[in-house]
């Protein structure tokens, strides 16, 4: 791993949802240094939707050189991240991670905070699909 820990960006259609999930994940990952996490939710005007500019700014904010894992909530958030990746508008080693939004965010931040590589952070987030609640 080069640089610091993997950064995490939570992309939601709602700023409040993204911020709340970031707060929850950081609280559950506490116990030592917590990897950088940023919420990229809503539009620039404060409405529901996604903003490519907010996502790119959040990715730059958390990038410490080890990669950035982006976790998105719904369809157009995913499409916006994919477009940013295709256009090389995100930091090097940025990756869209296919994971459930809340559980994946927690797993990713815990892994990143322990110093895991981008591959390991993505794997931890994806494994959250296997968590069964009943």
Secondary structure, DSSP 8 states (H G I E B T S, - for coil): --SS--EEEEEES-HHHHHHHHHHHHHHH-SS----EEEEES-TTSSSS--HHHHHHHHHHH--SS-EEEEE-SHHHHHHHHHHHHTT-S-TTEEE----HHHHHHHHHHHHHTT--HHHHHHHHHHGGG----
